[in-house]
Amino acid sequence: MEIFNNILIYFVIVPLLTLGGLALCHNRGIKAIRTVAVVGASVLMVLAVWLVSIFLQARGAGDTSEMILRSDVLWYAPLNIHLALGVDGISVVMILLSAFIVFAGVFASWKMNPLPKQFFMWFFLLSTGVVALIPMYLLIGVWGSGNKNYSAMKLTLMLMGGSAFLMLGLIGIYFHSAPEGQPLTMNILDIAHNDAIPHGWQNVLFPLTFVGFGVLGAMFPFHTWSPDGHASAPTAVSMLHAGVLMKLGGYGCFRIAIYLMPYAANELAWIFLLLTGFSIVYGALSACVQTDLKYINAYSSVSHCGMVLFAILMFNTTAMTGAVLQMLSHGLMTALFFALIGMIYGRTHTRDIRDMGGMMHIMPYLGVGYVIAGLASLGLPGLSGFAAEMTIFFGSFQHTDMFHRVLTIMATTSIVVTAVYILRVVAKLLFGEVQDEHHRTLTDASWEERLSTATLILAVAAIGCFPNFFINIISSSFEPVVKALQAALPML
């Protein structure tokens, strides 16, 4: 079949094959389980790097198509639904991000207990991106910590609520996807080119889709599932969900809500700019008053993901480019944070910073890793956070009206607040007095933990030192969206 000649389908097939290989392993065969998981994650990494190479070669050869590696196979004829694949620059870097985090997550879960086989099976199912809620519920409910049953149920109900809004929006888009007399379609590019969704319907469907994806992206006031869910989730699940799956919210808002309904986007953007701007500041301030390491990182994620949606709603290429850089940056650094927190918790059996101190002397490798993650989060030049946030703020300030500039200035205050809670945690956790004498006997990171964290640290440094490499990949992907938004402006 045509579809199997496309490298993209293997990003679904490889996790499913890995899942099948894990199913064949004996429950007590921990070496075989680890081997299968590592092979699956490594193949995904190689495929992702290969995909980047193919994309750069195509663009270098002059291919200016909106999507490359396109293939289309009829799936369900009565509704004209196809299995259609294709990638632009944004998709390519998101796939690369996913591969890095899955690889690091496998090694961060090296000593997972109990039921390591079942854990890795659900983890790889989650990594396919096809099914999210059921694996998340089970991974938190079975392998989580703390008030895990409450957190798993809250996450499931909140995301199901968002999915209900999203489903209504997608159904509405489908039934207005083509001019009268032409077959309806679910193909995003066809819908955008048809430009057939009436303006009145856009004003109804845009909020449904944006809120539906915004819930997944932890947009205020639909963010409350995120801190509880991450606090109770196993380390690798927190890494994958915060690092990758939450980025589906931002990507969906951009690719579906804004791209397909530019008229409503222009007209209603101010509402969501207020919400996302509030998310940025609220998340940072909330992180300041937390004492649990995971809650601190979770509220920090609310702030950083709010910045992604905020930048997307600025509707210019510079800010949108910054949004994607922020997706990459936040995905890597929050995965690094959750990996380090899980490793520290596995030794100290506490995540309360009031019960810890002096960890830099006891676990210097993990301590240095935490400092690097913190510096990336507060935007230190040379690390990923600086390149992403500066691009967002420069792009946002390009608007000359008072409304956009005031919101941008308010959003920039989060940089100062982020520095406050990051430096507070570093000072208390790493350089304070040892609170428990038992902690002096703890060991530093093992080889698999070093490999997991080093992978993420190198990626964070790569984006910070070579941002233009990633900007060149993603920047052309915004041209069709920006053109559609500009074309819709005179109709207001």
C-alpha positions in Angstrom: 0.0 0.0 0.0 1.0 3.6 -0.7 0.8 4.5 3.0 3.6 2.0 4.0 6.0 3.7 1.6 5.8 6.8 3.8 8.2 7.1 6.7 5.5 8.9 8.8 3.4 5.8 9.3 6.3 4.1 11.1 6.1 6.6 14.0 2.9 4.8 14.8 3.9 1.3 13.7 7.2 1.2 15.7 5.6 2.0 19.1 2.9 -0.6 18.3 5.5 -3.2 17.4 7.4 -2.4 20.6 4.2 -2.9 22.5 3.8 -6.3 20.8 7.4 -7.2 21.7 6.8 -6.3 25.3 3.6 -8.4 25.3 5.7 -11.4 24.4 8.2 -10.8 27.3 7.8 -12.8 30.5 6.7 -10.6 33.4 9.9 -11.4 35.3 12.2 -11.1 32.4 13.3 -7.5 33.3 16.3 -7.6 30.9 14.2 -8.6 28.0 11.6 -5.9 28.9 14.3 -3.2 29.1 15.9 -4.4 25.8 12.7 -4.2 23.9 11.9 -0.8 25.3 15.3 0.6 24.5 15.3 -0.8 21.0 11.8 0.7 20.3 12.8 4.1 21.7 16.1 4.1 19.8 14.4 3.3 16.5 12.0 6.2 17.0 15.0 8.5 17.7 16.8 7.3 14.5 13.6 7.7 12.5 13.1 11.3 13.9 16.6 12.3 12.9 16.2 10.8 9.5 12.9 12.7 9.0 14.7 16.0 9.8 17.3 15.1 7.2 14.7 14.3 4.6 12.8 17.5 5.4 15.9 19.7 5.1 16.9 18.0 1.8 13.4 18.6 0.4 13.4 22.3 1.3 17.0 22.7 0.1 16.0 21.2 -3.3 13.3 23.9 -3.6 10.2 22.1 -2.5 8.0 24.8 -1.1 4.9 22.6 -0.6 2.8 23.3 2.5 3.3 19.7 3.5 5.9 17.2 2.3 5.8 13.4 2.4 2.1 13.5 1.7 0.1 10.3 1.2 -3.6 9.7 1.2 -5.5 6.5 1.5 -9.3 6.2 1.7 -10.3 4.9 5.1 -14.1 5.3 5.4 -15.9 6.0 2.1 -19.4 7.0 3.3 -18.0 10.0 5.1 -15.1 10.6 2.8 -12.6 10.1 5.6 -9.0 9.4 4.6 -5.8 8.4 6.3 -3.8 11.4 5.1 -0.2 12.0 6.2 2.1 14.9 5.7 4.5 17.1 7.7 5.6 20.7 7.8 8.4 22.2 9.8 6.4 22.4 13.0 5.4 18.7 12.7 9.0 17.7 12.1 10.4 19.3 15.2 7.5 18.1 17.3 8.2 14.5 16.2 11.9 15.0 17.1 10.8 16.3 20.5 8.6 13.3 21.1 11.4 10.9 20.1 13.9 12.5 22.5 11.5 12.4 25.4 10.4 8.8 24.8 14.1 7.8 24.7 14.9 9.7 27.9 11.7 8.4 29.6 12.6 4.8 29.0 15.9 5.2 30.9 14.3 7.3 33.6 11.9 4.4 34.2 14.7 1.8 34.2 13.9 0.5 37.7 10.1 0.8 37.4 8.3 -1.4 39.9 5.8 -3.1 40.1 4.7 -4.6 36.7 7.4 -3.0 34.5 6.2 -4.9 31.5 2.7 -3.5 31.7 4.0 0.0 32.5 6.1 0.1 29.3 3.3 -1.3 27.2 1.0 1.5 28.3 3.8 4.0 28.0 4.5 3.1 24.3 0.8 3.1 23.6 0.6 6.6 25.0 3.6 7.6 22.8 1.7 6.8 19.6 -0.4 9.9 20.2 -3.5 7.9 19.0 -4.9 7.1 22.4 -4.2 9.3 25.4 -6.9 9.3 28.1 -7.0 5.6 28.9 -3.3 5.0 29.2 -2.9 8.2 31.2 -5.7 7.1 33.6 -4.1 3.7 34.1 -0.5 4.9 34.3 -1.4 7.4 37.0 -3.9 5.2 38.8 -1.7 2.1 39.0 1.9 3.4 39.0 1.4 6.9 40.4 2.0 8.3 43.9 0.1 10.4 46.4 -3.6 10.9 45.9 -3.3 9.1 42.5 -6.9 7.9 42.2 -8.3 11.4 42.6 -5.7 12.9 40.2 -6.3 10.2 37.6 -10.1 10.7 37.7 -9.8 14.5 37.7 -7.4 14.5 34.7 -9.7 12.1 32.8 -12.9 14.1 33.4 -11.3 17.4 32.6 -9.8 16.2 29.3 -13.0 14.4 28.4 -14.8 17.6 28.9 -12.4 19.4 26.6 -12.7 16.6 24.1 -16.5 17.0 24.1 -16.1 20.7 23.1 -13.5 19.7 20.5 -15.7 17.0 19.0 -18.6 19.4 18.6 -16.2 21.8 16.8 -14.8 19.2 14.5 -18.2 17.9 13.5 -19.2 21.5 12.7 -16.1 22.0 10.7 -16.8 18.8 8.7 -20.3 19.8 7.8 -19.1 23.1 6.5 -15.8 21.9 5.0 -16.7 22.3 1.3 -19.0 24.4 -0.9 -22.5 23.1 -1.6 -22.5 20.3 -4.1 -18.9 19.2 -3.3 -18.0 16.2 -1.1 -17.4 17.0 2.5 -13.9 16.3 3.9 -11.8 16.0 7.0 -8.6 17.0 5.2 -7.1 20.1 6.9 -5.5 21.4 3.7 -8.6 20.9 1.6 -10.8 22.7 4.2 -8.4 25.6 4.4 -8.3 26.0 0.6 -12.1 25.6 0.2 -12.6 28.5 2.7 -16.2 27.4 2.9 -17.0 27.8 6.6 -19.5 30.7 6.9 -18.4 33.6 9.2 -21.3 33.1 11.6 -20.4 29.4 12.0 -16.7 30.3 12.5 -17.7 32.4 15.5 -19.4 29.4 17.0 -16.9 26.7 16.0 -13.7 28.7 16.8 -14.3 28.9 20.6 -15.3 25.2 20.7 -12.1 24.1 19.1 -9.8 26.6 20.8 -11.2 25.7 24.2 -11.1 22.0 23.4 -7.4 22.2 22.5 -6.8 24.8 25.2 -7.8 22.4 27.9 -5.1 20.0 26.8 -2.7 22.9 26.8 -3.6 23.8 30.4 -5.2 27.2 29.5 -6.7 29.1 32.4 -9.3 28.4 33.8 -9.2 24.9 32.5 -5.7 24.1 33.9 -6.5 22.6 37.3 -6.1 19.0 36.1 -2.4 19.6 35.2 -0.8 20.2 38.7 -2.7 17.3 40.3 -2.1 15.0 37.4 1.6 15.6 37.1 2.0 15.5 40.9 0.7 11.9 41.0 2.0 10.6 37.7 5.1 8.4 37.4 8.2 10.1 36.2 8.2 9.1 32.6 4.5 9.7 32.2 4.9 13.3 33.5 7.8 13.7 31.1 5.8 12.5 28.1 2.6 14.3 29.0 4.0 17.7 29.9 6.8 17.4 27.3 4.7 16.2 24.3 1.0 15.7 24.7 0.4 19.1 26.2 2.0 20.5 23.0 -0.9 19.0 21.0 -3.0 21.7 22.6 -0.9 24.5 21.1 -0.5 22.8 17.8 -4.2 22.1 17.5 -5.1 25.7 18.3 -2.8 26.8 15.6 -3.4 24.2 12.9 -7.2 23.8 13.2 -8.8 26.6 15.1 -6.8 29.5 13.7 -5.9 28.1 10.3 -9.3 26.9 9.3 -11.3 29.8 10.8 -9.2 32.9 10.3 -12.2 35.3 10.4 -13.3 34.2 13.8 -9.7 34.1 15.0 -9.2 37.8 14.1 -12.5 38.7 15.7 -12.3 36.6 19.0 -8.6 36.5 19.6 -8.7 39.2 22.2 -10.8 37.0 24.6 -8.2 34.2 24.5 -5.3 36.7 24.7 -6.7 37.8 28.0 -7.0 34.2 29.3 -3.6 33.1 28.1 -2.0 36.3 29.3 -3.5 35.6 32.7 -2.3 32.0 32.5 1.3 33.2 32.1 1.3 35.4 35.2 -1.0 33.2 37.3 1.0 30.0 36.7 4.3 31.8 37.7 2.8 33.3 40.8 1.2 30.0 41.8 4.6 28.2 41.5 6.1 30.7 44.0 3.9 29.5 46.9 4.2 25.7 46.3 6.5 23.5 48.4 6.1 20.2 46.4 8.7 20.0 43.6 6.2 18.5 41.2 3.6 21.1 41.9 6.2 23.8 41.3 7.0 22.4 37.9 3.4 21.8 37.1 2.4 25.4 37.7 5.5 26.5 35.9 4.1 24.4 32.9 0.8 26.3 33.1 2.8 29.6 32.7 5.0 28.3 29.9 2.2 26.7 28.0 0.1 29.8 28.4 3.0 31.6 26.7 2.7 29.3 23.7 -1.0 30.0 23.2 -0.4 33.7 23.9 2.3 33.9 21.1 0.2 31.9 18.6 -2.6 34.5 19.1 -0.3 37.3 18.1 -0.8 36.3 14.4 2.7 37.2 13.2 5.5 35.0 12.0 8.0 36.1 14.7 5.7 35.4 17.6 4.5 32.2 16.2 8.0 31.0 15.6 8.7 31.8 19.2 5.7 29.8 20.2 7.1 26.7 18.5 10.5 27.3 20.0 8.8 27.5 23.4 7.1 24.2 22.7 10.5 22.6 22.1 12.1 24.4 25.0 9.4 23.7 27.5 9.0 20.1 26.4 12.7 19.4 27.0 13.2 21.3 30.2 10.0 20.2 31.9 10.9 16.6 31.0 14.3 17.2 32.5 12.7 18.7 35.6 10.3 15.8 36.0 13.1 13.3 35.4 15.3 14.9 38.1 12.4 15.3 40.6 11.6 11.6 40.1 15.2 10.6 40.8 15.4 12.8 43.9 12.1 11.5 45.1 13.2 7.9 44.6 16.0 8.5 47.0 14.6 10.9 49.6 10.9 9.7 49.4 9.8 13.3 49.7 9.1 16.1 47.3 8.7 18.8 49.9 11.5 21.3 49.7 11.1 22.1 53.4 12.3 18.6 54.2 15.4 18.7 52.0 18.6 20.7 51.7 22.3 20.4 50.9 21.6 18.1 48.0 24.4 19.6 45.8 27.0 18.0 48.2 25.1 14.7 48.4 24.1 14.3 44.8 26.2 16.7 42.7 25.2 15.3 39.3 21.5 15.6 40.0 22.1 19.0 41.6 23.9 20.4 38.6 21.2 19.0 36.3 18.5 20.7 38.3 20.4 24.0 38.2 20.7 23.7 34.4 16.9 23.0 34.0 16.2 26.0 36.3 18.4 28.3 34.3 16.7 27.2 31.1 13.3 27.9 32.7 14.2 31.4 33.8 15.6 32.2 30.3 19.4 32.2 30.7 21.2 33.1 27.4 22.7 30.0 25.9 19.9 27.7 26.9 16.6 27.1 25.1 14.3 29.3 27.3 16.1 32.5 26.3 15.8 32.0 22.5 12.1 31.0 22.8 10.9 33.8 25.2 12.8 36.6 23.5 11.4 35.6 20.1 7.9 35.6 21.6 8.2 39.0 23.3 9.8 40.7 20.3 7.1 39.3 18.0 4.3 40.3 20.4 5.6 43.8 20.8 5.5 44.3 17.0 1.8 45.2 17.4 1.5 48.9 17.7 -1.8 49.1 19.5 -2.1 49.6 23.3 -4.0 46.4 24.0 -1.3 44.0 22.6 1.6 46.0 24.1 0.1 46.2 27.6 -0.5 42.5 27.5 3.0 41.8 26.3 4.5 43.9 29.1 2.4 42.1 31.6 3.5 38.7 30.2 7.2 39.7 30.5 6.8 40.1 34.3 6.6 36.3 34.4 10.4 36.3 33.7 11.1 38.0 37.0 8.6 35.8 38.9 10.1 32.7 37.3 13.5 33.7 38.5 12.1 34.1 42.0 10.7 30.6 42.4 13.5 28.9 40.5 16.3 30.5 42.6 14.3 29.9 45.8 14.0 26.2 45.1 17.6 25.9 44.1 18.8 27.7 47.2 16.6 25.6 49.5 17.0 22.2 47.8 20.6 22.3 46.8 22.5 24.7 49.0 20.5 24.8 52.3 21.3 22.9 55.4 20.7 19.1 55.3 17.3 18.5 57.0 17.5 14.8 57.4 20.8 13.0 58.4 19.6 9.9 56.5 20.0 12.0 53.3 23.8 12.1 53.8 23.9 8.4 52.9 22.1 8.8 49.5 23.8 8.0 46.3 24.1 10.1 43.1 22.7 9.3 39.7 23.2 5.8 38.2 24.4 5.3 34.6 20.9 5.1 33.1 19.8 8.2 35.0 22.8 10.1 33.7 22.0 9.0 30.1 18.4 10.1 30.4 19.2 13.5 31.8 22.3 14.1 29.6 20.1 13.5 26.5 17.8 16.3 27.6 20.5 18.7 28.8 22.3 18.4 25.4 19.0 19.1 23.6 18.3 22.2 25.7 21.8 23.5 25.1 21.5 22.8 21.3 18.3 24.9 21.0 19.9 27.7 23.0 23.2 27.8 21.1 21.8 27.1 17.6 18.2 28.5 17.5 18.5 29.5 13.9 18.8 25.9 12.8 15.3 25.2 14.3 13.9 28.6 13.2 14.9 27.8 9.6 13.0 24.5 9.8 9.8 25.9 11.2 9.5 29.5 9.9 8.1 28.7 6.5 5.2 26.7 8.0 3.5 29.9 9.2 3.2 31.6 5.8 -0.2 30.0 4.8 -1.7 30.8 8.2 -0.5 34.4 8.3 -1.8 34.9 4.7 -5.2 33.4 5.6 -5.4 35.7 8.7 -4.5 38.8 6.6 -7.0 37.9 3.9 -9.7 37.7 6.5 -9.0 41.1 8.0 -10.8 43.3 5.4 -13.9 41.3 6.1 -14.2 42.5 9.6 
